[in-house]
Amino acid sequence: MAPAAPSAATVMIKFTATTPGHQRKLLGIGLSHENLARLKDGKPIKFKGEPLGIPGHDFLIFSGETEESMAKELDPAITAQTIIKDTS
């Protein structure tokens, strides 16, 4: 049986590029309003890095009302090997 075609909610623009002068690599992700509604409904978006040339990485996009509420939601998945970087 062939896999089901992705719904509009799971389709998004994803790309990698190099900045002018090759100083930095760029990962771009474009979310439609439907993607944003899905995130607001508590449905995270996950995708693999291999198609973007980033092997060995899975990406997870999620949202929450506050940073604190998102941290509480992630708490069960956090282990001693988890590295959390505060980018504020």
Secondary structure, DSSP 8 states (H G I E B T S, - for coil): -------TTT--EEEEEE-GGG--EEEEEE--HHHHHHHHTT--EEEESGGGT-TT-EEEE---SSHHHHHHHHGGG--TT-------
